[in-house]
């Protein structure tokens, strides 16, 4: 993972956590990304609210990432988590999402 003061580049599988809402890596990754996006240190009870704000603000990088996942789901005609993780590992392991702070 690479990041600057305003940008963080993460693999698609890690971004899947917040783009799709299902835990694809570790919960620590969710904290790391949301803490970066909101420039704070969130507590567990604040994660749902942070996700609601992120979805409401819907920055371009977020909507583009969701669109990419939707395309992958359509292409492979699945929303099955295990199958999606396998597809991402095999076909999209080099794909990165650039996350920006709000």
KOLZARO-639295 format. One record per residue: residue number from 1; x negated, y, z negated of N, C-alpha, C, CB in turn. Coordinates in pm, 1 decimal, padded with zeros to 6 digits. Glycine has a CB too. Layout:
BEGIN
NUM:X:Y:Z:X:Y:Z:X:Y:Z:X:Y:Z
...
***
This chain:
BEGIN
1:-00084.7:-00118.3:00000.0:00000.0:00000.0:00000.0:-00088.7:00123.8:00000.0:00096.0:00000.2:-00122.2
2:-00048.3:00219.6:00080.9:-00120.1:00345.8:00089.7:-00023.9:00457.2:00054.3:-00181.2:00367.1:00231.3
3:-00074.6:00558.5:-00015.4:00011.4:00673.1:-00038.8:-00068.9:00800.2:-00058.6:00099.5:00648.5:-00158.8
4:-00005.0:00909.3:-00024.4:-00061.2:01041.0:-00046.8:00030.0:01108.3:-00147.4:-00074.0:01124.2:00086.9
5:00013.2:01235.8:-00164.2:00096.5:01309.3:-00258.7:00244.1:01308.0:-00220.2:00048.2:01451.8:-00269.4
6:00273.7:01303.6:-00089.5:00412.6:01312.1:-00044.9:00461.4:01188.1:00028.7:00429.2:01430.9:00043.4
7:00371.3:01099.6:00067.6:00409.1:00982.1:00145.1:00355.2:00854.5:00081.6:00358.5:00994.7:00288.5
8:00433.2:00748.8:00092.3:00390.3:00616.5:00047.3:00425.2:00519.5:00158.6:00458.4:00575.1:-00089.6
9:00328.5:00440.9:00200.9:00349.9:00342.3:00306.7:00357.7:00204.8:00241.1:00235.4:00347.7:00415.0
10:00469.6:00134.5:00263.8:00488.8:00002.7:00202.4:00531.7:-00099.1:00308.6:00594.4:00010.1:00088.6
11:00497.8:-00225.6:00287.3:00544.6:-00329.3:00380.2:00697.2:-00338.3:00379.0:00483.0:-00466.3:00343.9
12:00753.8:-00381.5:00490.4:00898.8:-00394.0:00501.1:00956.0:-00483.0:00391.1:00936.8:-00449.4:00637.7
13:00887.9:-00591.3:00358.9:00938.9:-00683.0:00256.2:00953.1:-00612.2:00121.7:00846.0:-00805.1:00242.1
14:00861.0:-00525.1:00090.0:00869.0:-00449.1:-00035.7:00980.0:-00345.1:-00027.5:00733.8:-00380.4:-00067.3
15:00988.7:-00275.7:00085.6:01093.3:-00174.5:00103.4:01232.1:-00237.0:00101.8:01072.2:-00098.5:00234.2
16:01242.0:-00364.8:00140.0:01369.3:-00437.5:00140.1:01438.8:-00423.5:00004.7:01346.5:-00586.8:00173.4
17:01362.2:-00420.3:-00103.6:01418.4:-00405.6:-00238.8:01517.6:-00290.6:-00247.7:01306.8:-00384.2:-00339.9
18:01477.9:-00175.7:-00195.2:01564.4:-00058.0:-00207.9:01650.3:-00035.3:-00084.4:01480.7:00065.2:-00234.3
19:01606.2:-00084.8:00031.7:01684.8:-00067.3:00154.1:01807.5:-00157.5:00155.6:01598.6:-00095.4:00276.6
20:01791.7:-00278.8:00104.6:01899.9:-00377.1:00105.5:01964.2:-00392.5:-00032.8:01847.3:-00512.1:00153.5
21:01886.7:-00374.0:-00136.9:01939.7:-00385.5:-00272.3:01917.5:-00521.0:-00337.4:02084.2:-00356.4:-00270.7
22:01857.4:-00613.8:-00264.2:01825.4:-00744.0:-00321.9:01676.2:-00749.4:-00349.9:01868.6:-00860.1:-00227.2
23:01639.4:-00810.4:-00461.1:01500.4:-00812.6:-00505.8:01418.0:-00908.3:-00420.5:01492.1:-00852.5:-00653.8
24:01332.3:-00853.1:-00337.0:01251.7:-00932.5:-00244.6:01107.9:-00951.0:-00291.7:01252.0:-00868.1:-00108.8
25:01063.8:-00866.7:-00381.1:00929.8:-00879.9:-00439.2:00946.7:-00870.3:-00591.2:00829.7:-00768.2:-00383.9
26:00870.2:-00788.8:-00658.9:00884.6:-00778.8:-00804.5:00959.5:-00651.0:-00844.0:00746.2:-00782.0:-00872.4
27:01018.3:-00655.2:-00959.7:01089.4:-00536.8:-01010.3:00991.6:-00420.3:-01028.4:01161.0:-00568.9:-01145.0
28:00865.8:-00451.5:-01051.8:00764.3:-00345.4:-01063.8:00755.9:-00264.2:-00934.9:00625.8:-00406.0:-01097.5
29:00776.6:-00330.7:-00821.1:00775.2:-00259.6:-00692.8:00891.5:-00161.4:-00682.1:00780.5:-00359.4:-00576.6
30:01006.4:-00200.3:-00736.2:01123.2:-00111.3:-00735.4:01092.6:00013.6:-00817.4:01249.2:-00183.9:-00791.6
31:01038.8:-00005.9:-00938.2:01000.8:00108.2:-01021.2:00899.1:00196.0:-00949.6:00944.0:00060.5:-01155.2
32:00797.1:00133.3:-00890.2:00691.4:00209.2:-00823.9:00748.5:00297.2:-00712.4:00585.3:00114.0:-00767.2
33:00834.0:00241.2:-00628.9:00889.6:00318.5:-00518.5:00984.2:00427.5:-00567.8:00962.3:00226.8:-00421.7
34:01076.3:00392.6:-00658.0:01171.8:00493.5:-00706.1:01102.6:00600.7:-00789.8:01282.6:00426.8:-00788.5
35:01003.5:00562.1:-00870.1:00926.6:00662.5:-00945.6:00857.8:00758.4:-00849.5:00821.7:00594.4:-01037.7
36:00802.6:00705.7:-00740.5:00738.1:00790.2:-00640.8:00839.5:00883.0:-00574.5:00668.0:00704.1:-00535.2
37:00951.3:00826.6:-00529.4:01053.3:00904.1:-00458.2:01105.2:01019.4:-00543.6:01169.6:00813.4:-00416.7
38:01127.0:00991.5:-00671.3:01184.4:01092.8:-00760.5:01079.8:01164.6:-00844.8:01285.9:01028.9:-00851.4
39:00951.9:01129.3:-00825.7:00842.1:01193.4:-00898.0:00865.0:01193.4:-01049.0:00823.7:01336.1:-00848.8
40:00896.1:01074.2:-01100.3:00924.3:01059.2:-01242.9:00893.3:00916.6:-01285.3:01071.9:01095.1:-01274.7
41:00920.2:00884.3:-01409.3:00908.8:00748.1:-01461.1:01046.3:00706.6:-01509.6:00801.9:00738.0:-01576.3
42:01115.2:00627.9:-01429.0:01252.4:00588.8:-01460.9:01256.6:00476.0:-01562.7:01325.9:00547.0:-01334.8
43:01361.8:00475.3:-01641.6:01391.1:00365.1:-01731.8:01488.8:00271.5:-01660.6:01449.8:00416.6:-01868.3
44:01497.3:00150.2:-01709.2:01581.7:00049.1:-01645.8:01723.9:00098.2:-01623.4:01584.1:-00076.3:-01729.9
45:01781.6:00162.1:-01723.7:01920.8:00206.1:-01711.6:01938.1:00318.7:-01609.0:01972.0:00252.2:-01847.1
46:01828.8:00378.9:-01564.0:01835.9:00487.0:-01466.7:01825.5:00438.3:-01321.7:01726.6:00586.6:-01494.3
47:01787.5:00312.5:-01301.5:01769.0:00261.7:-01165.5:01895.9:00268.5:-01080.7:01720.4:00119.2:-01170.9
48:02011.6:00225.0:-01132.2:02132.6:00234.1:-01048.8:02165.8:00377.9:-01008.5:02251.1:00173.8:-01122.8
49:02149.8:00471.5:-01099.4:02176.9:00611.8:-01067.9:02079.4:00665.1:-00963.9:02169.8:00696.9:-01194.5
50:01953.3:00627.4:-00976.7:01852.9:00669.9:-00879.1:01886.6:00614.5:-00740.8:01711.7:00624.0:-00922.6
51:01929.1:00488.6:-00736.3:01967.3:00429.0:-00608.2:02089.2:00499.5:-00549.6:01996.2:00279.0:-00625.1
52:02184.3:00536.9:-00633.8:02302.1:00609.9:-00585.4:02262.3:00744.2:-00524.7:02402.6:00631.6:-00699.7
53:02172.3:00815.7:-00591.6:02125.2:00944.5:-00539.4:02051.6:00923.9:-00407.3:02032.8:01015.1:-00642.1
54:01966.3:00822.3:-00401.7:01891.9:00794.4:-00278.9:01987.4:00765.4:-00163.4:01796.0:00675.9:-00299.8
55:02087.8:00683.1:-00188.4:02185.0:00651.1:-00083.5:02266.6:00774.7:-00043.7:02279.1:00538.8:-00130.7
56:02299.0:00858.2:-00141.6:02375.8:00980.7:-00113.2:02293.8:01078.4:-00029.9:02420.4:01048.3:-00244.3
57:02167.6:01096.6:-00066.5:02079.5:01188.0:00007.6:02046.1:01130.2:00145.5:01949.3:01214.8:-00072.3
58:02035.0:00997.8:00152.0:02011.8:00924.7:00276.6:01905.1:00990.8:00365.3:02142.0:00913.0:00353.8
59:01781.6:01003.0:00312.9:01676.6:01063.7:00395.7:01653.6:00980.2:00522.3:01544.4:01077.0:00315.0
60:01596.5:01042.7:00622.7:01577.4:00977.4:00752.0:01501.7:00845.8:00738.9:01503.4:01069.9:00846.6
61:01395.2:00843.6:00659.4:01317.5:00720.2:00645.6:01404.3:00607.6:00588.6:01194.6:00743.8:00555.1
62:01497.8:00641.6:00498.7:01585.3:00541.1:00438.0:01684.4:00487.5:00541.7:01661.2:00601.0:00316.9
63:01751.8:00577.5:00611.6:01849.6:00532.9:00711.8:01780.9:00457.0:00825.2:01927.6:00653.5:00768.5
64:01659.9:00498.0:00863.5:01585.3:00425.1:00966.0:01549.3:00284.6:00917.8:01457.9:00502.1:01004.4
65:01509.8:00272.6:00791.5:01475.4:00142.6:00734.9:01596.1:00050.7:00726.7:01414.6:00159.9:00597.4
66:01710.3:00104.8:00685.5:01834.2:00026.7:00679.6:01873.7:-00017.3:00820.4:01948.7:00109.3:00613.9
67:01859.0:00072.2:00915.8:01891.0:00040.0:01055.2:01801.9:-00073.6:01105.7:01874.6:00164.9:01145.0
68:01673.3:-00069.7:01073.3:01581.7:-00176.3:01113.6:01625.1:-00309.8:01053.9:01437.6:-00143.0:01070.7
69:01659.3:-00310.8:00925.7:01705.5:-00435.2:00863.2:01834.4:-00484.7:00927.3:01726.5:-00414.9:00713.1
70:01924.4:-00393.3:00956.4:02049.8:-00432.4:01022.7:02022.7:-00494.4:01160.1:02143.1:-00310.3:01037.5
71:01925.1:-00438.8:01232.9:01888.9:-00494.5:01363.3:01832.0:-00635.6:01349.0:01787.1:-00403.5:01433.9
72:01749.2:-00655.2:01247.7:01691.7:-00788.2:01222.7:01803.6:-00887.0:01187.6:01585.7:-00782.3:01107.7
73:01896.8:-00843.5:01104.2:02009.3:-00929.6:01065.7:02094.7:-00964.8:01187.4:02095.9:-00860.5:00958.2
74:02120.3:-00866.8:01274.9:02199.2:-00892.0:01395.8:02124.5:-00983.6:01492.9:02234.2:-00759.4:01465.2
75:01998.4:-00954.8:01512.1:01916.9:-01032.6:01605.7:01915.5:-01180.9:01568.4:01773.5:-00978.0:01609.3
76:01908.9:-01207.8:01439.3:01900.6:-01345.7:01391.0:02035.3:-01397.0:01338.6:01795.3:-01355.9:01281.2
77:02138.0:-01313.7:01352.2:02273.9:-01349.2:01311.8:02278.8:-01407.7:01170.8:02333.0:-01448.3:01410.4
78:02217.7:-01334.7:01076.7:02217.2:-01382.8:00938.7:02203.9:-01268.2:00839.4:02104.1:-01482.4:00918.1
79:02256.8:-01291.1:00721.5:02233.5:-01205.0:00606.0:02184.8:-01291.6:00489.7:02363.3:-01126.3:00567.1
80:02148.5:-01415.6:00523.2:02097.9:-01508.7:00422.8:01961.6:-01461.3:00372.7:02087.9:-01652.3:00480.7
81:01950.7:-01443.4:00242.8:01830.7:-01385.8:00183.6:01705.9:-01468.9:00214.5:01848.3:-01372.7:00033.4
82:01711.2:-01597.7:00189.5:01593.8:-01682.8:00209.7:01550.0:-01679.9:00355.6:01623.4:-01827.3:00166.0
83:01645.6:-01689.4:00445.8:01614.6:-01685.8:00588.6:01554.2:-01550.2:00627.0:01741.5:-01713.8:00672.1
84:01611.0:-01441.5:00576.3:01557.8:-01308.0:00606.2:01414.6:-01292.2:00556.2:01646.6:-01200.2:00543.8
85:01385.5:-01341.9:00437.8:01249.3:-01331.7:00383.9:01152.1:-01408.2:00474.0:01243.2:-01386.6:00238.0
86:01193.8:-01524.0:00522.5:01110.3:-01603.5:00612.3:01086.7:-01528.6:00744.1:01175.9:-01741.0:00639.4
87:01191.8:-01469.6:00797.8:01180.2:-01392.3:00922.5:01085.7:-01274.2:00903.2:01319.3:-01342.3:00969.2
88:01104.3:-01200.7:00794.0:01019.0:-01084.0:00767.4:00874.4:-01127.8:00751.0:01066.8:-01008.4:00641.1
89:00850.9:-01238.0:00677.5:00714.1:-01288.3:00659.2:00650.4:-01327.5:00792.1:00713.9:-01408.4:00564.4
90:00726.9:-01391.5:00879.8:00671.7:-01443.9:01004.8:00665.1:-01340.5:01116.9:00753.6:-01560.9:01050.6
91:00768.2:-01256.3:01129.3:00777.7:-01168.5:01244.7:00753.3:-01019.6:01214.9:00911.6:-01184.3:01305.7
92:00765.9:-00980.5:01089.2:00758.1:-00837.9:01056.8:00659.6:-00809.5:00943.5:00895.7:-00785.7:01019.2
93:00563.2:-00897.1:00924.5:00469.5:-00880.2:00812.2:00383.3:-00754.7:00826.8:00379.4:-01002.9:00800.5
94:00366.1:-00707.2:00948.7:00285.7:-00587.2:00971.3:00370.0:-00459.1:00972.9:00210.4:-00600.2:01102.2
95:00501.7:-00474.1:00970.5:00592.6:-00358.3:00973.6:00585.4:-00283.6:00840.5:00739.4:-00403.3:01002.9
96:00569.0:-00152.6:00847.1:00562.2:-00070.9:00726.3:00667.4:00039.3:00731.4:00421.4:-00010.3:00709.4
97:00713.3:00076.5:00614.9:00808.2:00186.2:00598.1:00734.1:00298.7:00527.5:00936.2:00141.4:00517.1
98:00745.3:00417.2:00581.8:00682.8:00534.5:00518.3:00789.9:00602.5:00434.4:00621.5:00634.6:00625.7
99:00768.8:00598.9:00304.6:00863.1:00655.7:00207.2:00818.2:00797.4:00172.7:00871.9:00567.0:00078.0
100:00915.1:00886.9:00168.6:00887.0:01025.5:00132.2:00957.7:01060.6:00001.8:00930.7:01121.5:00244.9
101:00899.4:01152.0:-00071.6:00962.2:01201.2:-00193.7:01085.5:01283.4:-00159.1:00862.9:01285.1:-00276.4
102:01182.6:01284.6:-00249.6:01300.5:01370.2:-00230.8:01271.1:01508.8:-00282.5:01424.4:01311.4:-00302.0
***
